[in-house]
Amino acid sequence: MAHGSTRKSVAYGLGPIVAIAGTLALEQGERQSLAQAVEGIRAEFHVSDTLLGLIPFAMAAIGLLGSFPFGALADRARRTWLLAGAMAIWTVCMGLNAIAPSILLLFLARLGVGTVEANGPAAVSLIADYYPVGRRGRMYSFYNLGAAVGGGIGLGLGGAVVESKFGWRGAFWMWIPFGLFVIYLLLRQPEPARGHQDEDFHDEMAAMEASHTDVTSAGFRLPPPTRVGSIDYANATIKEWLPELFRIRSMWFGVVAVTVSSFLLSALGFWGIDFFKQFHGLNATEAGGMAIVLGSGSGLGLAMGGVIAD
């Protein structure tokens, strides 16, 4: 650390972010494979689009409810193991999706997949403890790029598999090796100490102030906070930190924005492939390729957004 301060945190390479991004790649990629499988599921089980639409809705609901216990566990358990366990459940559910003999059992297996959507708290917490404050934005970008990579695999490879002799069930079988690989990567990652990266940042800022160093010229361009918390965050109870959380206006704007965008993008991601097939007469591979082309701009946005945020 600069100016005589002592670093508490350990320097980590790209291994942790690759493993964590893998969890998001699996989640998003499998969603796109599900979109490729919709036509086959409809034909085999003779179900309506209304019933099919309940599948992603139920998954999202389970993910929302599951985020609370997952968040509590992330504060208390070894987070790398927690994510690895969630991926193990996810991988088992992929197999159950692939062998489901009825729409009811397929629906129940999808609920198991939905629990993995609640893994965000552990992933975000790990990234914050693996990487310094000054690099955190781009590391979150790498994490989110996992969704773009996984989505591309689900659309492209998923389309080819669905058109093969494996049919729509192959769209789920194909993810089992990916799931096992991500579990392996997660189990190989060390568990970082909680809060050391933030302590290093504050120590360096204090050292700069003590030596009268211009913080802006040193590369820290963070604006001063518009409000400062009034509670002891390390020892606060839920009755104390929940009202404090609700007073953060930027959080509410963020929640509303993410909710609206997720609502639109999730619907587009689930029904887009089926639309290309039915309205434009494309096969699964062609529809997947079209979706990849139309969504390619997201990769640039994800990469640049983190750099700009830093």
N, C-alpha and C positions, 0 to 999 in steps of 0.2 A: 504494500500500500504506500501511497505517497505521503511525504511530509512526516515520516517517522511513526505513523500509526501501524498497528500490528493487525495483520489479516487473520480473521477467525475462520473464514470459510475455506473450503477446499476447491481447487480449480478442476472443473469437469470438462470433458471434451464433448463431442457430438453424440456419443453413445446414448446417454440418457434421453436426449430430445428425439433421437430416432426411434427409440423404444416407445416413448410416450406418444409420439405422432402415429406410431403403428396402431395404437388403440383407436384413434380417430379414423385412420384409414380403413380399419375393419368395419367400424360402425357405419361410415358413410358408403363404403364400397358395397357392403351387403345390402344396404337400402336400394342401391341402384340395381343390384342383381334381382332384388324382389320386384322392382319395376319391370325388369326383363321377363320375370316369371309370371306376371299378372295374367297374360293371355292364356298360358298353359293351365294355370290354376282355375281360371274361369271355365275353361273348356272341360277339364277333368271333373271338377266338383259341381258344375252347373250352378254357379252362384252369380248374384247380381253385382253390379258395380257399387251399389250402396253398401252391401256387405263387405266387399273387398276394401272399400274406403274406411271401414271400421278398423281394419288391421293397423295401419299406421297411426290412426287416432288413439287406439288402445296402447300402442307402444309408447307414444308420446306421453300419455297419461301416467303410465307406469314409470317412465323416466323422470317425470316431474315429482311424483310421490317418492321415488327412490332416492332422489338427490338429497333429501333431508337426512335419512339414516347414513347414506354414503358420506355426506359431509361430516357427520358426527364421528364416523369411523376414521375418516381421513385425519381428524384431529387427534386420534388416540392410537391408531394402529400403524404398523409399518406400511407406508403407502405403496411401495413397489409391489409388495405381496398382495395388497388389497386389489391393485389393478390386475395383477396376474390371476388372482382368483376370479375376478369379474370376467376376464378373458376366457378362463377355463369354462365358466358357466355359458358364456357366449358360444364357445366352440361346440359344447355338448348340444346346445339348442340348435346349432346349424345342422347337426346330424339328425336331430328330431324333426326339423323342418323338411329335410330331404326324404325321410321315410314316412311322413305323416299319411295315414290311410284315409283321413277325412278332413273336411274343412274345420271341424271343431278342434281336432288335435293340432292341426296346423296353427290355428288361432292361439291356442294355449302355448304352443312352442314359441310363437312370435312374442308373447308376453314375456317369456324368459329372455329373449333377445332385448326387449325393451329395458330390462333392468340395467343393461350395460350403458344405456344412454345417461345413466346417473353417475358415471365415473368422472365427470368433469371436475368436481371439487378436489379429488385426489390428484388429478393431472395438473391442474392449475397450481395447487399448493406445491407440488414437486418442482415445477418449472421455476417458481419463485425462489426455492431454496437451492436449486442447482446452479443458477446463473445470476451474475451481478445485476444490479438495478439498471445500469447503463446499457445492458444488452438484452434486457428482458423483453422489450417489444419485439425485436426480431426473432427471439426464441419462441414467443407466442405465434409469430408468423409461421415459423417452421412447423410448429405443432399443427396449426390450421392447414398448412399445405398437405398434411397427411390426409385430410378430407378430400382434397382435390386429386391426389394420387390414387387413393382408394376408390373414389368415384369413377375415375377414368378406367380403372381395372374392372370395376363392376359393370360399367356400361359396355366396354369393348370386349373383354374376355367373357363377361357374362352373356353377351349377345351371341358370341360364337358358340358357347357351351349349350345355350338353350336351343340353338339350331342343330346341334349334333344329336347323336343317338341318346345322350343323357337326358334331353328334354329339360323341362322347367326345374326338375329336381337337381339337375347338375348345377344350377345357379346357386344352390346352397352347399352341395358337396365340395365345390371348388374352394370354399373359404376355410375348410378345416385345416389344410396344411398351413395356410397363412396364420390362422389362429394359434396353432402350436408353435410357430416360429416366433410370434410376438410374445407369447408366454415365456419362451426361452430367453428372449432379449430382456424382458422385464425382470426375471429372476436373477439375471447377471448384473443388474444395476445396484450400486450401493445406495443405502438410504441416507440422504443428506441431513445434516443438522438443521433443525428448524430455526429460522430467523437470523442465521449468521450472515447471509448476504446483505440483509437490511442493516444489521449492526455495522458491517464494514462500510457501507455507504454513509451512515450517519457519523461514524468515526472519522472518515476522510473529510466530510464536510466540516466537522468541528476542527480538525487539524488545519484545514484551509483558512477557516475564520481566525484561528489563533495566530496564524502566520500572516494574516492580512492579505491572503491570496484572493484575486478576483475570481469568484466562483464561475461567472459566465465565461471568462476567457479560458478557464480550465476545462471547459467542455460540459459543464452542468448548466443547462439552460432551463431548468425546471422553474416555473413561475411559483411565487409564494402561495401557500394554501389560502383559500378564501374562508375557510373555517377550520378550527382546531377542536378535536374531540375533548370532551370534558370528563371522561371516565377512565378508569384503570383497565385498559383492554386485556392485560395479562390475567387479571383476576376477576373480571366482570362476570356477573350472572346473566342468564338469558333475559331476565326482566330489565337489566340495565343496558345491554348492548342492542336489543331489538329496537327500542325507541330511538336509540342513537343512529342505528342503521336507517330507519325510516326518515330521518331528518336530512339525509344526504340527497339533495335534489338531482345531482348528476346521475345517481344510481337509478332514480325513477325514470329519467329520460332514456337511459341505457336499456332498462328493462322493457319499456314500451317499444323502443325501436327494434330491439332484438326479437321481441314477441311477434310484432307485425311482420318483420322480414322472414322469420322462421315459418310463420303461418303460410306465407306465399311461396317460399322456396320449397318447403316440404311437400306442398300440394303439387307444385310444378315437377318436382323430382319424382314423385310417385306416379303421376298420370301422364307426364310428358312423353315417355317412351310409348305408352299405349296409344296416345294421340297420333304420334308419328306413324305408327303401324296402321291404325284404322283409317285415318283421314288421308294420309299421303301414300298408303300402300307400301311402306318400307318393311323389309324384314328386320329381324332382331339386330343383326350386325349393322345394317345401314342406319337404323334408328339410333343405336348406341353411338355410332360415329358422328351422326348429326348433333346429338346432345353434347358430345365431347367438344366439337368445334364451337358450338354456341356458348359453352361454359368455359372455354379456354382462357377468357379474360380474367376469370376469378383467380387463376394462379398468379398473375401479375399483381392484381390488387392485394392478395394475401401477402405476397412477398414485400411489396413496397409499403403497405400499411404499417408493418412492424418497424421498418427502418425509419419512416417518418415519425412514428410515435416515439422512438428513442431520441 
